[in-house]
Amino acid sequence: MTATPALLAIVALVQVAAGPSVGSTGGAIPGPTAPPSADRPALFTIASHDGSQGDTEVLAPRAQDLDIRIDGRLDEAAWAGAPLLKGFTQYEPVEGAPASQNTEVRILVTDDAILFGIRALDDPSAVRSSLARRDGFGRSDDWVRVILDTFNDQRRAFVFQVNPLGIQADGLWIEGRGGRGGPVDWSPDFLWGSAGRVDANGYTVEFAVPFKSLRFPEASVQDWGLQVTRTIQRSGYSQSWAPITSDQASGLAQAGSLRGLEGLDPGLFMEINPVATASRSGGWDEASGGLRHDPTASDFGLNVTYGLTSNLTLDGTYNPDFSQVEADAGQITVNERFALFLPEKRPFFLEGTDVFSMPERLVYTRSISNPVGAAKMSGKLGGTTVAYVGAVDEVSTADNPMVNLFRLRRDVGASSTVGGVYTDRTAPGQSFNRVAGADGRFVVADRYIFNVMAAASADGADEASTNWGSLVSADFRRSSRTVTMSASFLDITPGFRARSGFIRQVGITSAEARAGYSWRGGRGAFVESVSLSLDADGTWAREDFWSGRAPEEWDVGLSLSGSLRGNVGGFLSYSQRSFDFSADRYGGLFTTSRSGFLPFSPDQSLFQGLHSLRLRSWVSTWERVRGSFGASWSETPIFDRGVPADVGESFSVDAGLTLYPTGALSMQVGARHVRLLRKQDGSTYSTATIPRLEGRYQFSRSLFVRGIGEYSSQSRGDVLDPETGAPVYFCSGDECSARSGRDANDFRLEGLLGFEPSPGTVLFIGYTRALRDTQAFRFQDVQARSDGLFVKLSYRFRM
């Protein structure tokens, strides 16, 4: 690889240029700063704020002649007089109870940064800490978290989290965001310095966040929302400085405040991130019966970020490289009814696009598969948040569509918003897809949330052949620590298309309702919480719903979940489903008889009252091991082209262990297995087994090695008529093909050596190899299907 030596020669310069003050264990914060004003406490005049007593307003201390090194020791004189935050209270498992371990937080503000020094008192032998990867310790280590609502709008905030060794995690708190990670989107990576150490009384962490890493209003004096939380992993207890209750829908609305921040100026803000790569890839060559490698290729890309104002940012990328991004975990596809949703992992599309979150996924950036270049703008102007993403997507030599995504969102009242979205995906002279929509999120009486959305689409090759469609959705949720309720409604016409989004199904109307009750025991109780919920949903062909006919499918379920002392939990659910599709939904499917092909339309009574049972448990009692286990049994349709063609019994099991043999080594071992049997005769329709092993070793905070091995064995049988056992065919015109099965036994190996002193400044050397097995787990006559070796070097210049 000819480019590799030149790239490796630069790594020493990268390490020196990265410096010790950002993302490392050291760094000095410059001074002097402006003197304290008449109404502002001078340094060394300590002010104590007890969150348990409702004292959650802090007057920002502007420090003078400050010289603090970020080293995890609060031994500088400045810390002794900084405002003190204390009086933490628990919010999990017992709301409002005094904190199980005391926490003290000190704050300092300079011209350039905001600093936090935190003492987390505890038994040092019980503190959980590791030299974990960035953003990767949330479920394994103890941690403290600072939340800064810089616009004080109770809608979005910056999150800075550190473990006892000062390892960083950061992201954005987004009110209304659900799913994995809860309200925090961990995708963005900011530049800031941190350090931590375990000592005789627990642990101490210290960090500084430069104002250049934040976005805030252009105001001479401003107030920020402020919250500090802490989690103790061995018990699962969580506590906060400003008291938190789940009886209130908004988490940011319950934060305290940092008042009187004056003269904040991020200065000239520009980041330039050049990226150089070299790679060599190979693919299977039928003629030679082996891999054939292409010549070594080198490439160059560039990312630029410019702060138009303190709250509006413009980003651009040319020829972006995503070679270091971890491949998607294997998905089971043998009986999938709809397209699989895959999360976005590419840094350019992850950062700054949280504003595109909406009740329905009209923006899905993975629809931009191979961008040649892209630009985005995001920020907040007054009470209006704006975002734009534009890209040229290199799909093929003949089809390189231009993608434009626009989003506006306006704050209304204390916590509500209204917004609009427009997407355009156009391949000149070939096709276009345009979607326009409006949405609103309304918070009523602090605990009731209403989301509404309406959108229209135009899709076609020219104006004369345009297909039009519409989407309407609404949902409601009641927040409470005891009684929760939610309901939703969705209506999509058959012609609706969002090619820049992700909509699983069109031409349907659906409704869903849920009610739940939770009971919580006292702190130290063996049973900490128990929750019971009832769910019901139905889906109609759209014309059937508006004609008052019965749903095509419905589902009613009851679930029970709970947690025990020592961070042990479980989940159990039972549900019953029914399907009733009209014969015209089976158009194009045929079966055989003595008289030839006959339209296939199975007896719908086969799909009535199908039962399912699901169990899941997890445990995090042991310091070095976290485990999870799940199993399910269900009567389920065997789907073909989105409709139930047969009925089967599905058995599935999945298990995982996360191991921490040392503070620097982590390993994840997991496996999933699904077997689907035809209920008619007990024969096997499909099986899928996917074991996965991932290991990571951190030589230091910046240097690591990662390896991944995953095997995917999936087989699917023929689709048969459940009454006659005859094959089912799909016919289009004069051509018919049997709905036959397939087998795939693939596995891949990935290795990555990484040096990452700060986000955007990296050296990666990686190798991946894809192989195919002749039989499941036989490991004989294995064929290598492709491989690739790459080197990536980039540096993030900040001005």
ABEGO torsion letter per residue (X at the ends): XAAAAAAAAAAAAAAAAAEAABGBABEBBBOBBBBBBAABBBBGBBBBBBAAAGBABBBBBBBBGBBBBBAGBBABAAAAABBBBBGBBBAOABBGBBBABBBBBBBBBBAABBBBBBBBBBBAAABBBBBBBBGAAAAABBBBBBBBBAAGAGABBBBBBBBAAGBBBBBBBBBGBBEBGEABBAABBBBBBBBBBBBAAEBBBBBBBBAAABBBBBBABBBBBBBBBBBBAAAGBBBBABBBBAABABAAAABBBBBGBBGBBAEBBBBBBBBBBBBBBBBBBAAAGBBBBBBBBBBBBBBBBBBABAABBBBBBBGBBAAABBBBBBBBAAABABBBBBBBABAAAABGAAAABBABBABBAAABABBABBBBBBEBBEABBBBBBBBBBBABAABBBBBBBBBBBBBBEAABBBBBBBBBBBBBGABBBBBBBBBBBBBBGGABBBBBBBBBBBBEABAAABBBBBBBBBBBBBBBAABBBBBBBBBBBAABBBAABBBABBGBBBBBBBBBBBBBBBBGBABABBBBBBBBBBBBBAAAAAAGBBBABBBBBBBBBBBBBGGBBBBBBBBBBBBBBBAAAABGBBBBBAAEBBBBBBBAAAABGBBBBBBBBBBAABAABBBBBBBBBBBBBBBBGGBBABBBBBBBBBBBBBBBABAABBBBBBBBBBBBBBAAAGBBABBBBBBBBBBBBBABAABBBBBBBBBBBBBBBBBBBAAAGBBBBBBBEABBBBBBBBBBBBBBBBBBBBBBABBGBBBBBBBBBBBBBABBGAGBGBBBABBBBBBBBBBBBBX
